Structure formats: C-alpha cells, structure tokens
Amino acid sequence: MTSTPVYHSAVQPKSKRPHVDLATEYGNASSFWVEYPSGLLDLTRTAHLPSSQPDIDRGVHPPQLNAETQWELSVEYDRVLRLNKAHSAIVIIDMQNYFLHPDLREHSTGLDCVLPLIDTVNSLRSLGVKIIWCNWGLTDHELTTIPPALVRGFMKNGRGGFGSDLPEPFGRLLMRDQYNSQLYGPLQHLYEQGKADGTDVWIHKNRMSGLWGPQSALDLYLQEQGISTLLFAGVNADQCVLGTLVDSYFRGYDCVVLRDCVATTSPSGAYENVLYNTVNSYGFVTDSQSVVQAAEVDLESQQ
C-alpha cells in the first residue's frame, strides 16, 4: 500500500511549529532574521549567526538588547520579536469617516478598534516608531486612471462611486480634503497632534493596496526612512488592509497584524482568515495590549 506523502509547508497551524532546537538564521546577507530556541526572533538584521556549525551546535545566545535602539514585542504562539525602533512603523489603513461614520454605514467592529488604536499609537510614539496613516484620497486626475473593476465595486446600481457627492457635510466620495476622507472622530485629532509633533505622516492611496505598482507613495516613504518592520491596523481587514499586507510581504517587509485594531464588515470567517494566513505565512499577530506593555518595559529600561 502506498502511503499518502506528507509535504512540509509553511502554511500550517502555528501551534504545530515548535521552538527551534538550535539558533536558526533565515534570509540572506543583508536581510535576515535569527530565531533562538527561547522563542526570540531577532528582526533587527544586526547580528548574524557564527559561520561555524560546531559553534551553533554548542548553543548560541542572543546578543544583549540595546534598549536605546531596539524594543521587544510579544506576539502570538509564544514568540517575542526584537525590533529596531527607527526601522519600525505602523501602517493604519482607511480609518476614515467614509468607512466608519454611523451616518454613512454601520461598522461596529471598526468602531471597536478606535480606542485600542489610540493606545497603540501613543505607545508607539513613545518608542520612536513612525506612525503612518494610509488612506484613500483621490484627485480628479486619478479618477480617469482607476480600472473598471474598482470603479464598479464602489458604485451601487450604476450610481455613485468615486468622486460622487455624498450627503452634506461629507463631500465627494473619497476625494482628498473632503470630510468623508478625514479620519473618524478622535483619530483625526490624534493624527493632527502627531503631525505637529513630527511623529505621524499621512499618505494617500488610490487602490485597495497602499503598495500596488512599481512604486507607490507609501513604498517610497518606507524606503527613504529605512523601514523594514510594519505593524498593521485599520479597515477593512480582508480588503485594503490585506492588500497592503500581502504586497508588503511580497516586498520583503516584516509584517505584524494587531488583531484588535483591524476589522471588517465582511461575513464571518473573513477576519479569521486574515489572521490565520498572517500567522502561518505573512508574519505575526499580536494585539494593542502587547504594544502598550512593550512601551512600558522600554520606559522602565530607560529610567
């Protein structure tokens, strides 16, 4: 009898992936991670493993944390990420009035993300992590370049769509500088505060993904700032967040999704699918409280 072959796959329940027995390096000479038996994953790209296999076999301990430039974040399935503060950013996607304001739609799970997101942003600011608000914001010229599938998707019965007039005071649908394109409620003030302090930036996008095409405004900013690790928040989890997340993964960014800072209006299973594939393929999953705790530990280390 021929047994069914069992293939190793990266896409498997993370709970079945035990800690490594020996320190293991992934990647290449310039972009690499190191995973240790303790569950620590060093994503700072600062310390290669020894080139000698006997040295690895005897056991390699992680370098000491540099609290001035590095921070550590607990993620699901008993792992801890060591990250570079200056090379980390959170990408917050489409937390705009058009998607969240009760006068335009019912999005209770999206609204539930607001307070955890505020806590997350304030904690990341204290760490020196960059805050990126990546939002729909179209120009009249861009209206002439959007492909038909996307145009149709934002119309109802052949009416409305990008640039159309919404009820007052919301303005034209997802056009720049319109009220419906502003961040929802306290998030607009949170951004304006960060903009004034130099911690936050606003980046417009004109597709579901903020990283589509050969070079987007988001990708250019990330490259200029030397960002390698991205945390993700926003709506909708299985649409614009997922599109940007997957494109980030394809481009080689480290990806971490904040489970209580993403939401969707899609049917049951869509949100869970994003988290499942993130933890099994795209990167890691954590939550706002873990970010808050990481910032508190970092503050204590600085005192």
N, C-alpha and C positions, 0 to 999 in steps of 0.2 A: 504494500500500500504506500502510495506517495503522500507524504505529509504536505500540508499547505505551507509554503515558505513564509517566514516571518521577516519582514523588512524593517530595518531601523528607519525611523522617520523622526524629523524634528517636530512634526505635528502630532503630539501625543499629550495626554494629560500631564501637566507639570508635576502633579503629586507623585507620578511614577518616575520622575527624574531625580534620583538621589544626589546628595552632595558628591562631588568628585573625590576620588581616593587620593589623588595627587594633584598638586597645583597644575593647572592647565591653561595654556595660552591659545587664544583664538585670534585670527586676523592675519595681518601682515606687518612688515617692519615699521610702518608709520601709523597704522590704525589698528589697534589691538586691545583686547580685554584679557585680564588674567583672573581666573576663578580659583579660589582656595578651598580646601576641604572644610573650612569653618562655615562656608556659605557666603563669604565675602566675594563680590565681583568688583574688581578694580577697573573702572572705566575711564580712568584719568589719562591713560596712554603715556605714563611716565616711567614705568619700571618693567622691563622685560624679565622673563624668567632666565635663569642661568642656561647657557647653551649646552652644558654638560648634563646628560641624562642621569648619571650617578648622583649628581648634586640634587636633582629634582627628586630622585628616588629616596634620598635621605630626608626629604621634607624641606619645603621652602616656606618661610613665614612671610606674611605681607609686610611691606615697608610701613614704618610708623606713619600714622595720619598727620598730614601737615594742616593743622587747624586754620592756618591763615589763608590757605588757598583751596582747601578741599573740605567736603562735607559728606556725610553718610546718610543714606536714606533706606529704611526698611521697606521691602516690597513683599508681595505675597509668596507663599511657599518657602518661607524660611530662608530668604536671601537678603543680603544687605549690599546696596550699591555704593561704592566710593566714587564720588563725582568731583569734577573741578568746578569751583564756583563761577569763575569767569567764563567757562565754556559751557555753562548750562543756561537754559531758557525755558520758560513755559509759553506754549502757544495756545491762546484762548480763542476759540473759533465761534463766531456768529452769535454771541450772547447779546443780540440786538433786539430792539423793540419789535421788529417785524416778526421775529420768531417767538418772542416771549410775552409781549404786552397782552394782557387779558382782553383789551378792546379789539385785538386783531385775531387772536387764536387762544385756544385752551392748551396750555403746555405746563401742567402741574409739576411734572418731573424735572422740567427745565428750570422752573422757578425754585425747586428744591435745591438746585445747585448753587444758587446765588450766595447764600451765607457761607457754605464751605469754601467757595471760591474766594470770597473776601478774606477769610482766614488764611487761605493758601497764599494769596498774593502778598499779603502783609508779611507773612513768614519768609517767603522767597526774597522779598525786598531786603529783609534784614540780613540775608545770606549773601546779598550781592548778585543774585540770579536775575537775569533780564526778563522783563515782562513784555510779551508781545500779544497785542490784540489784533487778530487777523480776521477781517470782516468783509462781507460783501460791500462794495462801494463802487458803483459803475459810473462811467462818463457817457455822454451822448455818443461819442465815437465808438466806445466799446459795444454799445447796443447794436452797431452794424456788423460786429465781428463774432457775436455769440452764435454757436452752432444750433441748428433747428431742434435737436432733441432737448437741449437745455431750455430753449425758448418755450417750447411746447409744455415742458414739465412745470413751468411756473405760470401757465395760463389755465383758466377754468372755462371749459366750453368755448374755447376760441377767443375768450375775452381776457382783458387784464394783462398781466405779465410784467416783465422788467420795464421800468420807466413809466408805467401807468399810474394814474392818480388814485391814491388811497383816500379814505375819509380824512377830513381835517382833524388834527393838525399833523398827520403823519407824512404828507408829501408824496413824492413819486417813489414807486416801489424799488427799494434797494439802490437808489442813486446816492451819490456822495452828498454829504452835508444835508440830508433830509432827516426828519425826526425819526422815521421808521428805521433808519440806518444807524441811529445812535445806540449806544449800549443801554440795556434795560436798567431803569431805576437807579439804585445806588452804584451800579457798576460804572456809569458814565462819570460820576464824581470821582470814583476810585481811579479811573484812568486819568482824568484831568489832574488829580493830585500827583500821580506818578509821572505824568508828562512834565509837570512843573518842577518836580524833583530830579528829573533826568533818569528815572528808573524804567519808565514804560514807553513803548512805541506803538503806533497804530499803523498797520499795514493793510492796504486794500487788496482784495482779491476779486477776480471776475469769473471764476469757475468754482465747482464744488471743492476742488483741492486748491490749497494755497501754494502748492509746489508743482503745478502742472507745467508742461512745456520745458523747453531747453533752459530757460532762466526766468524765474518769477521774481517779484519784488521781495518776497519772503526769503527765497533761496539766496538772493544776492546779499540781503542783510545778514543772514546766518553765516555766509562765507566771509563777509567783511569783518564780522565780530569774532570769528574763530569758534563758533558754537558747534559742539559735537553731540550734546545730550539735550533732548527735548522732552518736556513733560506736556501732556495734552489734557485740555479741558474744553467744554463747550457743547454746542448742539449743531445738528443732530448727530448722535454718536455714530450711527451707521451710514451717514451720508457725508457731510462736509468734514466732520472730524475724521472719519475713517479714510476718506480720500486723501487728506493731508497726511494722516498717519502712515498709510501704506506707501505713499510717494516718499515720505521721509525714510522709511525702512529701506526702500529700493535705493535711495541715495547714500545709505550708509550711516545715517544718524542713529544714535541710541534713542530708543522710544520708551516712554513710561506713561501709561494712562492712569489718570486719577478717577477711580470708579465712582466716587460721589460728586464729581464735578463734570460728568458727562451724562447726557440723557437724550432720549428720542421720543417722538410721537408714533413711531412705527409699532406694529403689533408685537406681542410677547415673543421673545426669542431673539429679536434683532439686537437689543442691547447686550444680552448674554453672549451672542455670537461674536460681537466685537471684543469683549473681554476674553473669551475663550481663545480666539485666534491671536490676540495680543500676547497673552501669557505663554502660548505654545509656539508662536512664530515671531511676531513683530518685536517683542521686547518684554516688558514687565508691567505689572499692575500694582498700584498702591492706592492710598486714599489721603484725604486732606489732613487727617489727624496725624498720620505718619510724617507729613511735611512739617506740621506745627511742632511735633516732637523733635524732629531733626534740627529745626531752628533753635529750639530751646537748649538742646545739647550743645549746639555750636556756640550759643551765647555764654553758656556756663564755662566752656573751654577758653573763652576769650577773657574771662574775669580773673 
